Each structure stands twice: as C-alpha cells, then as structure tokens.
Amino acid sequence: MVEPQHPDISARRQCELLGLNRATFYRLMPMGVESPENLKFMRLIDEAYLEAPFYGSRKIQKAARG
C-alpha cells in the first residue's frame, strides 16, 4: 500500500518499489477534500475568468493576484 504522506519515502519511490505505475496509483487514489487555501485560489481564478473570459492563463493569473 502506498502512503502519499509518508515522511521518508516519496509516493514516486513507493510506487517504484511496488512495481506500480504512478498513473494507476493516482487514478485509484480516493479524492480528498480541497484545502481552504486551494478553495480560495480557485475562487479567485473563477472570479477573474468571469470578469474576462477571453483572458489567457497569464492574464488570469495576473488578475487573480489583484
């Protein structure tokens, strides 16, 4: 079993030791709840997009930063 939060061995190394493709591991890994900080960033990006849907990723990033 792969422990993504293991303090010493990365998920990449654990998959390698098990002979498991990382894509398979991430596909089978249950989705968690987004962190409050991540939700904040997603909201800022959504607001910037709704104001100017024609912006590209760089302008969206700049607009979201304020």
CHARMM-style PDB file with segment names, atoms N, HN, CA, C and O in Angstrom:
ATOM      1  N   MET     1       0.846  -1.176   0.000  1.00  0.00      PROA
ATOM      2  CA  MET     1       0.000   0.000   0.000  1.00  0.00      PROA
ATOM      3  C   MET     1       0.896   1.244   0.000  1.00  0.00      PROA
ATOM      4  O   MET     1       1.886   1.307   0.729  1.00  0.00      PROA
ATOM      5  N   VAL     2       0.539   2.217  -0.816  1.00  0.00      PROA
ATOM      6  HN  VAL     2      -0.266   2.166  -1.408  1.00  0.00      PROA
ATOM      7  CA  VAL     2       1.307   3.449  -0.926  1.00  0.00      PROA
ATOM      8  C   VAL     2       0.742   4.476   0.050  1.00  0.00      PROA
ATOM      9  O   VAL     2      -0.468   4.696   0.109  1.00  0.00      PROA
ATOM     10  N   GLU     3       1.632   5.098   0.811  1.00  0.00      PROA
ATOM     11  HN  GLU     3       2.615   4.920   0.764  1.00  0.00      PROA
ATOM     12  CA  GLU     3       1.242   6.154   1.744  1.00  0.00      PROA
ATOM     13  C   GLU     3       1.735   7.491   1.189  1.00  0.00      PROA
ATOM     14  O   GLU     3       2.923   7.794   1.299  1.00  0.00      PROA
ATOM     15  N   PRO     4       0.855   8.291   0.597  1.00  0.00      PROA
ATOM     16  CA  PRO     4       1.282   9.544  -0.027  1.00  0.00      PROA
ATOM     17  C   PRO     4       1.944  10.527   0.937  1.00  0.00      PROA
ATOM     18  O   PRO     4       2.778  11.326   0.512  1.00  0.00      PROA
ATOM     19  N   GLN     5       1.599  10.488   2.203  1.00  0.00      PROA
ATOM     20  HN  GLN     5       0.921   9.839   2.548  1.00  0.00      PROA
ATOM     21  CA  GLN     5       2.134  11.440   3.186  1.00  0.00      PROA
ATOM     22  C   GLN     5       3.286  10.855   4.001  1.00  0.00      PROA
ATOM     23  O   GLN     5       3.618  11.385   5.061  1.00  0.00      PROA
ATOM     24  N   HSD     6       3.894   9.782   3.527  1.00  0.00      PROA
ATOM     25  HN  HSD     6       3.624   9.351   2.666  1.00  0.00      PROA
ATOM     26  CA  HSD     6       4.993   9.158   4.265  1.00  0.00      PROA
ATOM     27  C   HSD     6       6.144  10.156   4.417  1.00  0.00      PROA
ATOM     28  O   HSD     6       6.527  10.800   3.440  1.00  0.00      PROA
ATOM     29  N   PRO     7       6.707  10.295   5.633  1.00  0.00      PROA
ATOM     30  CA  PRO     7       7.735  11.316   5.864  1.00  0.00      PROA
ATOM     31  C   PRO     7       9.088  11.028   5.211  1.00  0.00      PROA
ATOM     32  O   PRO     7       9.858  11.956   4.967  1.00  0.00      PROA
ATOM     33  N   ASP     8       9.391   9.755   4.925  1.00  0.00      PROA
ATOM     34  HN  ASP     8       8.765   9.001   5.124  1.00  0.00      PROA
ATOM     35  CA  ASP     8      10.720   9.407   4.420  1.00  0.00      PROA
ATOM     36  C   ASP     8      10.758   8.967   2.962  1.00  0.00      PROA
ATOM     37  O   ASP     8      11.751   9.202   2.273  1.00  0.00      PROA
ATOM     38  N   ILE     9       9.696   8.334   2.483  1.00  0.00      PROA
ATOM     39  HN  ILE     9       8.890   8.142   3.043  1.00  0.00      PROA
ATOM     40  CA  ILE     9       9.713   7.774   1.131  1.00  0.00      PROA
ATOM     41  C   ILE     9       8.605   8.437   0.311  1.00  0.00      PROA
ATOM     42  O   ILE     9       7.434   8.416   0.691  1.00  0.00      PROA
ATOM     43  N   SER    10       8.995   9.019  -0.809  1.00  0.00      PROA
ATOM     44  HN  SER    10       9.946   9.035  -1.117  1.00  0.00      PROA
ATOM     45  CA  SER    10       8.022   9.692  -1.670  1.00  0.00      PROA
ATOM     46  C   SER    10       7.067   8.673  -2.290  1.00  0.00      PROA
ATOM     47  O   SER    10       7.374   7.484  -2.374  1.00  0.00      PROA
ATOM     48  N   ALA    11       5.908   9.161  -2.720  1.00  0.00      PROA
ATOM     49  HN  ALA    11       5.658  10.127  -2.651  1.00  0.00      PROA
ATOM     50  CA  ALA    11       4.937   8.292  -3.382  1.00  0.00      PROA
ATOM     51  C   ALA    11       5.546   7.705  -4.654  1.00  0.00      PROA
ATOM     52  O   ALA    11       5.277   6.558  -5.011  1.00  0.00      PROA
ATOM     53  N   ARG    12       6.363   8.500  -5.329  1.00  0.00      PROA
ATOM     54  HN  ARG    12       6.581   9.432  -5.040  1.00  0.00      PROA
ATOM     55  CA  ARG    12       7.028   8.025  -6.545  1.00  0.00      PROA
ATOM     56  C   ARG    12       7.909   6.812  -6.244  1.00  0.00      PROA
ATOM     57  O   ARG    12       7.854   5.805  -6.949  1.00  0.00      PROA
ATOM     58  N   ARG    13       8.714   6.919  -5.199  1.00  0.00      PROA
ATOM     59  HN  ARG    13       8.759   7.737  -4.626  1.00  0.00      PROA
ATOM     60  CA  ARG    13       9.620   5.821  -4.827  1.00  0.00      PROA
ATOM     61  C   ARG    13       8.835   4.600  -4.352  1.00  0.00      PROA
ATOM     62  O   ARG    13       9.202   3.469  -4.670  1.00  0.00      PROA
ATOM     63  N   GLN    14       7.768   4.814  -3.601  1.00  0.00      PROA
ATOM     64  HN  GLN    14       7.470   5.733  -3.343  1.00  0.00      PROA
ATOM     65  CA  GLN    14       6.948   3.699  -3.128  1.00  0.00      PROA
ATOM     66  C   GLN    14       6.357   2.933  -4.307  1.00  0.00      PROA
ATOM     67  O   GLN    14       6.354   1.702  -4.319  1.00  0.00      PROA
ATOM     68  N   CYS    15       5.856   3.669  -5.298  1.00  0.00      PROA
ATOM     69  HN  CYS    15       5.858   4.669  -5.288  1.00  0.00      PROA
ATOM     70  CA  CYS    15       5.297   3.024  -6.493  1.00  0.00      PROA
ATOM     71  C   CYS    15       6.377   2.227  -7.219  1.00  0.00      PROA
ATOM     72  O   CYS    15       6.139   1.113  -7.686  1.00  0.00      PROA
ATOM     73  N   GLU    16       7.568   2.820  -7.305  1.00  0.00      PROA
ATOM     74  HN  GLU    16       7.761   3.724  -6.926  1.00  0.00      PROA
ATOM     75  CA  GLU    16       8.685   2.147  -7.965  1.00  0.00      PROA
ATOM     76  C   GLU    16       9.022   0.841  -7.250  1.00  0.00      PROA
ATOM     77  O   GLU    16       9.234  -0.182  -7.901  1.00  0.00      PROA
ATOM     78  N   LEU    17       9.073   0.866  -5.929  1.00  0.00      PROA
ATOM     79  HN  LEU    17       8.900   1.697  -5.400  1.00  0.00      PROA
ATOM     80  CA  LEU    17       9.389  -0.329  -5.151  1.00  0.00      PROA
ATOM     81  C   LEU    17       8.333  -1.415  -5.304  1.00  0.00      PROA
ATOM     82  O   LEU    17       8.647  -2.605  -5.281  1.00  0.00      PROA
ATOM     83  N   LEU    18       7.074  -0.997  -5.460  1.00  0.00      PROA
ATOM     84  HN  LEU    18       6.819  -0.030  -5.478  1.00  0.00      PROA
ATOM     85  CA  LEU    18       5.973  -1.947  -5.606  1.00  0.00      PROA
ATOM     86  C   LEU    18       5.782  -2.414  -7.048  1.00  0.00      PROA
ATOM     87  O   LEU    18       5.034  -3.357  -7.307  1.00  0.00      PROA
ATOM     88  N   GLY    19       6.467  -1.746  -7.988  1.00  0.00      PROA
ATOM     89  HN  GLY    19       7.074  -0.980  -7.777  1.00  0.00      PROA
ATOM     90  CA  GLY    19       6.272  -2.073  -9.398  1.00  0.00      PROA
ATOM     91  C   GLY    19       4.930  -1.571  -9.901  1.00  0.00      PROA
ATOM     92  O   GLY    19       4.347  -2.150 -10.817  1.00  0.00      PROA
ATOM     93  N   LEU    20       4.447  -0.507  -9.307  1.00  0.00      PROA
ATOM     94  HN  LEU    20       4.921  -0.036  -8.562  1.00  0.00      PROA
ATOM     95  CA  LEU    20       3.146   0.061  -9.649  1.00  0.00      PROA
ATOM     96  C   LEU    20       3.345   1.329 -10.464  1.00  0.00      PROA
ATOM     97  O   LEU    20       4.144   2.191 -10.096  1.00  0.00      PROA
ATOM     98  N   ASN    21       2.631   1.440 -11.552  1.00  0.00      PROA
ATOM     99  HN  ASN    21       1.982   0.740 -11.851  1.00  0.00      PROA
ATOM    100  CA  ASN    21       2.681   2.647 -12.350  1.00  0.00      PROA
ATOM    101  C   ASN    21       2.054   3.787 -11.556  1.00  0.00      PROA
ATOM    102  O   ASN    21       0.970   3.627 -10.995  1.00  0.00      PROA
ATOM    103  N   ARG    22       2.729   4.943 -11.502  1.00  0.00      PROA
ATOM    104  HN  ARG    22       3.609   5.073 -11.958  1.00  0.00      PROA
ATOM    105  CA  ARG    22       2.196   6.063 -10.714  1.00  0.00      PROA
ATOM    106  C   ARG    22       0.845   6.535 -11.213  1.00  0.00      PROA
ATOM    107  O   ARG    22      -0.002   6.931 -10.412  1.00  0.00      PROA
ATOM    108  N   ALA    23       0.624   6.502 -12.515  1.00  0.00      PROA
ATOM    109  HN  ALA    23       1.311   6.180 -13.166  1.00  0.00      PROA
ATOM    110  CA  ALA    23      -0.667   6.922 -13.062  1.00  0.00      PROA
ATOM    111  C   ALA    23      -1.787   6.048 -12.502  1.00  0.00      PROA
ATOM    112  O   ALA    23      -2.872   6.540 -12.188  1.00  0.00      PROA
ATOM    113  N   THR    24      -1.520   4.774 -12.382  1.00  0.00      PROA
ATOM    114  HN  THR    24      -0.639   4.374 -12.636  1.00  0.00      PROA
ATOM    115  CA  THR    24      -2.506   3.858 -11.802  1.00  0.00      PROA
ATOM    116  C   THR    24      -2.760   4.203 -10.352  1.00  0.00      PROA
ATOM    117  O   THR    24      -3.908   4.215  -9.907  1.00  0.00      PROA
ATOM    118  N   PHE    25      -1.696   4.486  -9.606  1.00  0.00      PROA
ATOM    119  HN  PHE    25      -0.764   4.477  -9.968  1.00  0.00      PROA
ATOM    120  CA  PHE    25      -1.857   4.851  -8.202  1.00  0.00      PROA
ATOM    121  C   PHE    25      -2.730   6.095  -8.057  1.00  0.00      PROA
ATOM    122  O   PHE    25      -3.666   6.103  -7.257  1.00  0.00      PROA
ATOM    123  N   TYR    26      -2.433   7.148  -8.823  1.00  0.00      PROA
ATOM    124  HN  TYR    26      -1.673   7.142  -9.473  1.00  0.00      PROA
ATOM    125  CA  TYR    26      -3.191   8.388  -8.687  1.00  0.00      PROA
ATOM    126  C   TYR    26      -4.625   8.236  -9.182  1.00  0.00      PROA
ATOM    127  O   TYR    26      -5.530   8.892  -8.666  1.00  0.00      PROA
ATOM    128  N   ARG    27      -4.840   7.377 -10.176  1.00  0.00      PROA
ATOM    129  HN  ARG    27      -4.105   6.844 -10.594  1.00  0.00      PROA
ATOM    130  CA  ARG    27      -6.197   7.151 -10.675  1.00  0.00      PROA
ATOM    131  C   ARG    27      -7.037   6.421  -9.627  1.00  0.00      PROA
ATOM    132  O   ARG    27      -8.227   6.697  -9.481  1.00  0.00      PROA
ATOM    133  N   LEU    28      -6.425   5.503  -8.907  1.00  0.00      PROA
ATOM    134  HN  LEU    28      -5.457   5.279  -9.026  1.00  0.00      PROA
ATOM    135  CA  LEU    28      -7.144   4.710  -7.909  1.00  0.00      PROA
ATOM    136  C   LEU    28      -7.217   5.387  -6.547  1.00  0.00      PROA
ATOM    137  O   LEU    28      -7.997   4.977  -5.687  1.00  0.00      PROA
ATOM    138  N   MET    29      -6.399   6.430  -6.347  1.00  0.00      PROA
ATOM    139  HN  MET    29      -5.765   6.763  -7.046  1.00  0.00      PROA
ATOM    140  CA  MET    29      -6.374   7.124  -5.058  1.00  0.00      PROA
ATOM    141  C   MET    29      -7.693   7.885  -4.852  1.00  0.00      PROA
ATOM    142  O   MET    29      -8.116   8.627  -5.739  1.00  0.00      PROA
ATOM    143  N   PRO    30      -8.339   7.713  -3.710  1.00  0.00      PROA
ATOM    144  CA  PRO    30      -9.594   8.436  -3.475  1.00  0.00      PROA
ATOM    145  C   PRO    30      -9.355   9.944  -3.423  1.00  0.00      PROA
ATOM    146  O   PRO    30      -8.345  10.415  -2.900  1.00  0.00      PROA
ATOM    147  N   MET    31     -10.302  10.675  -3.972  1.00  0.00      PROA
ATOM    148  HN  MET    31     -11.122  10.293  -4.396  1.00  0.00      PROA
ATOM    149  CA  MET    31     -10.199  12.132  -3.966  1.00  0.00      PROA
ATOM    150  C   MET    31     -10.498  12.661  -2.570  1.00  0.00      PROA
ATOM    151  O   MET    31     -11.431  12.210  -1.906  1.00  0.00      PROA
ATOM    152  N   GLY    32      -9.705  13.607  -2.147  1.00  0.00      PROA
ATOM    153  HN  GLY    32      -8.947  13.973  -2.687  1.00  0.00      PROA
ATOM    154  CA  GLY    32      -9.892  14.200  -0.834  1.00  0.00      PROA
ATOM    155  C   GLY    32     -10.637  15.517  -0.924  1.00  0.00      PROA
ATOM    156  O   GLY    32     -11.072  15.927  -2.000  1.00  0.00      PROA
ATOM    157  N   VAL    33     -10.775  16.153   0.180  1.00  0.00      PROA
ATOM    158  HN  VAL    33     -10.422  15.820   1.054  1.00  0.00      PROA
ATOM    159  CA  VAL    33     -11.426  17.442   0.264  1.00  0.00      PROA
ATOM    160  C   VAL    33     -10.369  18.516   0.008  1.00  0.00      PROA
ATOM    161  O   VAL    33      -9.254  18.430   0.522  1.00  0.00      PROA
ATOM    162  N   GLU    34     -10.718  19.509  -0.775  1.00  0.00      PROA
ATOM    163  HN  GLU    34     -11.624  19.579  -1.193  1.00  0.00      PROA
ATOM    164  CA  GLU    34      -9.773  20.587  -1.073  1.00  0.00      PROA
ATOM    165  C   GLU    34      -9.490  21.399   0.189  1.00  0.00      PROA
ATOM    166  O   GLU    34     -10.367  21.583   1.034  1.00  0.00      PROA
ATOM    167  N   SER    35      -8.268  21.876   0.302  1.00  0.00      PROA
ATOM    168  HN  SER    35      -7.556  21.727  -0.384  1.00  0.00      PROA
ATOM    169  CA  SER    35      -7.886  22.698   1.447  1.00  0.00      PROA
ATOM    170  C   SER    35      -8.529  24.085   1.307  1.00  0.00      PROA
ATOM    171  O   SER    35      -8.830  24.517   0.195  1.00  0.00      PROA
ATOM    172  N   PRO    36      -8.737  24.776   2.422  1.00  0.00      PROA
ATOM    173  CA  PRO    36      -9.311  26.124   2.360  1.00  0.00      PROA
ATOM    174  C   PRO    36      -8.474  27.073   1.505  1.00  0.00      PROA
ATOM    175  O   PRO    36      -9.020  27.925   0.804  1.00  0.00      PROA
ATOM    176  N   GLU    37      -7.157  26.925   1.562  1.00  0.00      PROA
ATOM    177  HN  GLU    37      -6.714  26.232   2.132  1.00  0.00      PROA
ATOM    178  CA  GLU    37      -6.286  27.784   0.760  1.00  0.00      PROA
ATOM    179  C   GLU    37      -6.484  27.522  -0.735  1.00  0.00      PROA
ATOM    180  O   GLU    37      -6.530  28.457  -1.534  1.00  0.00      PROA
ATOM    181  N   ASN    38      -6.602  26.249  -1.103  1.00  0.00      PROA
ATOM    182  HN  ASN    38      -6.565  25.489  -0.453  1.00  0.00      PROA
ATOM    183  CA  ASN    38      -6.815  25.895  -2.503  1.00  0.00      PROA
ATOM    184  C   ASN    38      -8.173  26.396  -2.990  1.00  0.00      PROA
ATOM    185  O   ASN    38      -8.296  26.876  -4.117  1.00  0.00      PROA
ATOM    186  N   LEU    39      -9.192  26.284  -2.136  1.00  0.00      PROA
ATOM    187  HN  LEU    39      -9.093  25.895  -1.220  1.00  0.00      PROA
ATOM    188  CA  LEU    39     -10.522  26.787  -2.494  1.00  0.00      PROA
ATOM    189  C   LEU    39     -10.488  28.299  -2.715  1.00  0.00      PROA
ATOM    190  O   LEU    39     -11.161  28.816  -3.607  1.00  0.00      PROA
ATOM    191  N   LYS    40      -9.709  28.999  -1.907  1.00  0.00      PROA
ATOM    192  HN  LYS    40      -9.162  28.579  -1.183  1.00  0.00      PROA
ATOM    193  CA  LYS    40      -9.571  30.445  -2.054  1.00  0.00      PROA
ATOM    194  C   LYS    40      -8.978  30.791  -3.417  1.00  0.00      PROA
ATOM    195  O   LYS    40      -9.475  31.675  -4.114  1.00  0.00      PROA
ATOM    196  N   PHE    41      -7.900  30.078  -3.793  1.00  0.00      PROA
ATOM    197  HN  PHE    41      -7.496  29.360  -3.227  1.00  0.00      PROA
ATOM    198  CA  PHE    41      -7.267  30.330  -5.086  1.00  0.00      PROA
ATOM    199  C   PHE    41      -8.199  29.996  -6.251  1.00  0.00      PROA
ATOM    200  O   PHE    41      -8.247  30.723  -7.243  1.00  0.00      PROA
ATOM    201  N   MET    42      -8.929  28.901  -6.125  1.00  0.00      PROA
ATOM    202  HN  MET    42      -8.890  28.311  -5.319  1.00  0.00      PROA
ATOM    203  CA  MET    42      -9.865  28.529  -7.190  1.00  0.00      PROA
ATOM    204  C   MET    42     -10.959  29.588  -7.341  1.00  0.00      PROA
ATOM    205  O   MET    42     -11.372  29.902  -8.457  1.00  0.00      PROA
ATOM    206  N   ARG    43     -11.425  30.137  -6.218  1.00  0.00      PROA
ATOM    207  HN  ARG    43     -11.089  29.882  -5.311  1.00  0.00      PROA
ATOM    208  CA  ARG    43     -12.449  31.186  -6.271  1.00  0.00      PROA
ATOM    209  C   ARG    43     -11.898  32.429  -6.965  1.00  0.00      PROA
ATOM    210  O   ARG    43     -12.583  33.035  -7.788  1.00  0.00      PROA
ATOM    211  N   LEU    44     -10.656  32.814  -6.636  1.00  0.00      PROA
ATOM    212  HN  LEU    44     -10.099  32.321  -5.967  1.00  0.00      PROA
ATOM    213  CA  LEU    44     -10.042  33.983  -7.274  1.00  0.00      PROA
ATOM    214  C   LEU    44      -9.895  33.784  -8.778  1.00  0.00      PROA
ATOM    215  O   LEU    44     -10.140  34.706  -9.556  1.00  0.00      PROA
ATOM    216  N   ILE    45      -9.501  32.595  -9.182  1.00  0.00      PROA
ATOM    217  HN  ILE    45      -9.302  31.846  -8.550  1.00  0.00      PROA
ATOM    218  CA  ILE    45      -9.366  32.295 -10.610  1.00  0.00      PROA
ATOM    219  C   ILE    45     -10.733  32.341 -11.291  1.00  0.00      PROA
ATOM    220  O   ILE    45     -10.861  32.879 -12.391  1.00  0.00      PROA
ATOM    221  N   ASP    46     -11.751  31.780 -10.642  1.00  0.00      PROA
ATOM    222  HN  ASP    46     -11.647  31.344  -9.748  1.00  0.00      PROA
ATOM    223  CA  ASP    46     -13.106  31.817 -11.206  1.00  0.00      PROA
ATOM    224  C   ASP    46     -13.598  33.245 -11.377  1.00  0.00      PROA
ATOM    225  O   ASP    46     -14.176  33.588 -12.409  1.00  0.00      PROA
ATOM    226  N   GLU    47     -13.371  34.078 -10.369  1.00  0.00      PROA
ATOM    227  HN  GLU    47     -12.901  33.800  -9.531  1.00  0.00      PROA
ATOM    228  CA  GLU    47     -13.810  35.468 -10.452  1.00  0.00      PROA
ATOM    229  C   GLU    47     -13.103  36.201 -11.592  1.00  0.00      PROA
ATOM    230  O   GLU    47     -13.733  36.950 -12.339  1.00  0.00      PROA
ATOM    231  N   ALA    48     -11.797  35.985 -11.725  1.00  0.00      PROA
ATOM    232  HN  ALA    48     -11.285  35.376 -11.119  1.00  0.00      PROA
ATOM    233  CA  ALA    48     -11.037  36.624 -12.797  1.00  0.00      PROA
ATOM    234  C   ALA    48     -11.537  36.152 -14.159  1.00  0.00      PROA
ATOM    235  O   ALA    48     -11.638  36.952 -15.090  1.00  0.00      PROA
ATOM    236  N   TYR    49     -11.850  34.875 -14.286  1.00  0.00      PROA
ATOM    237  HN  TYR    49     -11.769  34.225 -13.531  1.00  0.00      PROA
ATOM    238  CA  TYR    49     -12.350  34.338 -15.551  1.00  0.00      PROA
ATOM    239  C   TYR    49     -13.723  34.915 -15.890  1.00  0.00      PROA
ATOM    240  O   TYR    49     -13.990  35.259 -17.042  1.00  0.00      PROA
ATOM    241  N   LEU    50     -14.593  35.018 -14.883  1.00  0.00      PROA
ATOM    242  HN  LEU    50     -14.376  34.738 -13.947  1.00  0.00      PROA
ATOM    243  CA  LEU    50     -15.933  35.538 -15.139  1.00  0.00      PROA
ATOM    244  C   LEU    50     -15.901  37.004 -15.562  1.00  0.00      PROA
ATOM    245  O   LEU    50     -16.760  37.447 -16.325  1.00  0.00      PROA
ATOM    246  N   GLU    51     -14.922  37.754 -15.076  1.00  0.00      PROA
ATOM    247  HN  GLU    51     -14.225  37.393 -14.456  1.00  0.00      PROA
ATOM    248  CA  GLU    51     -14.788  39.158 -15.473  1.00  0.00      PROA
ATOM    249  C   GLU    51     -14.259  39.289 -16.893  1.00  0.00      PROA
ATOM    250  O   GLU    51     -14.641  40.211 -17.614  1.00  0.00      PROA
ATOM    251  N   ALA    52     -13.391  38.385 -17.298  1.00  0.00      PROA
ATOM    252  HN  ALA    52     -13.081  37.636 -16.713  1.00  0.00      PROA
ATOM    253  CA  ALA    52     -12.776  38.475 -18.628  1.00  0.00      PROA
ATOM    254  C   ALA    52     -12.513  37.074 -19.173  1.00  0.00      PROA
ATOM    255  O   ALA    52     -11.381  36.595 -19.110  1.00  0.00      PROA
ATOM    256  N   PRO    53     -13.537  36.410 -19.707  1.00  0.00      PROA
ATOM    257  CA  PRO    53     -13.370  35.037 -20.177  1.00  0.00      PROA
ATOM    258  C   PRO    53     -12.427  34.904 -21.379  1.00  0.00      PROA
ATOM    259  O   PRO    53     -12.028  33.795 -21.733  1.00  0.00      PROA
ATOM    260  N   PHE    54     -12.079  36.005 -21.990  1.00  0.00      PROA
ATOM    261  HN  PHE    54     -12.403  36.906 -21.702  1.00  0.00      PROA
ATOM    262  CA  PHE    54     -11.189  35.984 -23.148  1.00  0.00      PROA
ATOM    263  C   PHE    54      -9.724  36.051 -22.750  1.00  0.00      PROA
ATOM    264  O   PHE    54      -8.849  35.939 -23.609  1.00  0.00      PROA
ATOM    265  N   TYR    55      -9.437  36.234 -21.460  1.00  0.00      PROA
ATOM    266  HN  TYR    55     -10.148  36.326 -20.762  1.00  0.00      PROA
ATOM    267  CA  TYR    55      -8.050  36.265 -20.985  1.00  0.00      PROA
ATOM    268  C   TYR    55      -7.416  34.890 -21.109  1.00  0.00      PROA
ATOM    269  O   TYR    55      -8.089  33.866 -20.982  1.00  0.00      PROA
ATOM    270  N   GLY    56      -6.128  34.880 -21.355  1.00  0.00      PROA
ATOM    271  HN  GLY    56      -5.581  35.711 -21.458  1.00  0.00      PROA
ATOM    272  CA  GLY    56      -5.358  33.637 -21.326  1.00  0.00      PROA
ATOM    273  C   GLY    56      -4.896  33.350 -19.908  1.00  0.00      PROA
ATOM    274  O   GLY    56      -5.212  34.089 -18.975  1.00  0.00      PROA
ATOM    275  N   SER    57      -4.150  32.279 -19.761  1.00  0.00      PROA
ATOM    276  HN  SER    57      -3.893  31.679 -20.518  1.00  0.00      PROA
ATOM    277  CA  SER    57      -3.732  31.854 -18.420  1.00  0.00      PROA
ATOM    278  C   SER    57      -2.857  32.892 -17.718  1.00  0.00      PROA
ATOM    279  O   SER    57      -2.959  33.061 -16.503  1.00  0.00      PROA
ATOM    280  N   ARG    58      -1.999  33.588 -18.466  1.00  0.00      PROA
ATOM    281  HN  ARG    58      -1.916  33.451 -19.453  1.00  0.00      PROA
ATOM    282  CA  ARG    58      -1.120  34.570 -17.831  1.00  0.00      PROA
ATOM    283  C   ARG    58      -1.902  35.775 -17.323  1.00  0.00      PROA
ATOM    284  O   ARG    58      -1.631  36.286 -16.236  1.00  0.00      PROA
ATOM    285  N   LYS    59      -2.867  36.225 -18.106  1.00  0.00      PROA
ATOM    286  HN  LYS    59      -3.088  35.810 -18.989  1.00  0.00      PROA
ATOM    287  CA  LYS    59      -3.659  37.376 -17.659  1.00  0.00      PROA
ATOM    288  C   LYS    59      -4.594  36.980 -16.522  1.00  0.00      PROA
ATOM    289  O   LYS    59      -4.838  37.776 -15.616  1.00  0.00      PROA
ATOM    290  N   ILE    60      -5.113  35.770 -16.563  1.00  0.00      PROA
ATOM    291  HN  ILE    60      -4.914  35.123 -17.300  1.00  0.00      PROA
ATOM    292  CA  ILE    60      -5.959  35.276 -15.457  1.00  0.00      PROA
ATOM    293  C   ILE    60      -5.128  35.247 -14.175  1.00  0.00      PROA
ATOM    294  O   ILE    60      -5.607  35.666 -13.121  1.00  0.00      PROA
ATOM    295  N   GLN    61      -3.896  34.762 -14.252  1.00  0.00      PROA
ATOM    296  HN  GLN    61      -3.506  34.422 -15.108  1.00  0.00      PROA
ATOM    297  CA  GLN    61      -3.018  34.710 -13.089  1.00  0.00      PROA
ATOM    298  C   GLN    61      -2.768  36.109 -12.549  1.00  0.00      PROA
ATOM    299  O   GLN    61      -2.835  36.331 -11.340  1.00  0.00      PROA
ATOM    300  N   LYS    62      -2.483  37.042 -13.430  1.00  0.00      PROA
ATOM    301  HN  LYS    62      -2.428  36.861 -14.412  1.00  0.00      PROA
ATOM    302  CA  LYS    62      -2.228  38.425 -13.009  1.00  0.00      PROA
ATOM    303  C   LYS    62      -3.477  39.050 -12.395  1.00  0.00      PROA
ATOM    304  O   LYS    62      -3.394  39.739 -11.378  1.00  0.00      PROA
ATOM    305  N   ALA    63      -4.618  38.812 -13.004  1.00  0.00      PROA
ATOM    306  HN  ALA    63      -4.685  38.252 -13.830  1.00  0.00      PROA
ATOM    307  CA  ALA    63      -5.882  39.363 -12.481  1.00  0.00      PROA
ATOM    308  C   ALA    63      -6.240  38.752 -11.128  1.00  0.00      PROA
ATOM    309  O   ALA    63      -6.754  39.450 -10.254  1.00  0.00      PROA
ATOM    310  N   ALA    64      -5.983  37.493 -10.952  1.00  0.00      PROA
ATOM    311  HN  ALA    64      -5.565  36.926 -11.662  1.00  0.00      PROA
ATOM    312  CA  ALA    64      -6.317  36.811  -9.699  1.00  0.00      PROA
ATOM    313  C   ALA    64      -5.428  37.302  -8.556  1.00  0.00      PROA
ATOM    314  O   ALA    64      -5.838  37.296  -7.395  1.00  0.00      PROA
ATOM    315  N   ARG    65      -4.227  37.720  -8.891  1.00  0.00      PROA
ATOM    316  HN  ARG    65      -3.895  37.725  -9.834  1.00  0.00      PROA
ATOM    317  CA  ARG    65      -3.317  38.240  -7.860  1.00  0.00      PROA
ATOM    318  C   ARG    65      -3.730  39.621  -7.386  1.00  0.00      PROA
ATOM    319  O   ARG    65      -3.322  40.057  -6.309  1.00  0.00      PROA
ATOM    320  N   GLY    66      -4.517  40.297  -8.159  1.00  0.00      PROA
ATOM    321  HN  GLY    66      -4.848  39.943  -9.034  1.00  0.00      PROA
ATOM    322  CA  GLY    66      -5.001  41.602  -7.722  1.00  0.00      PROA
ATOM    323  C   GLY    66      -4.436  42.663  -8.525  1.00  0.00      PROA
ATOM    324  OT1 GLY    66      -4.735  43.835  -8.297  1.00  0.00      PROA
TER     325      GLY     66
END
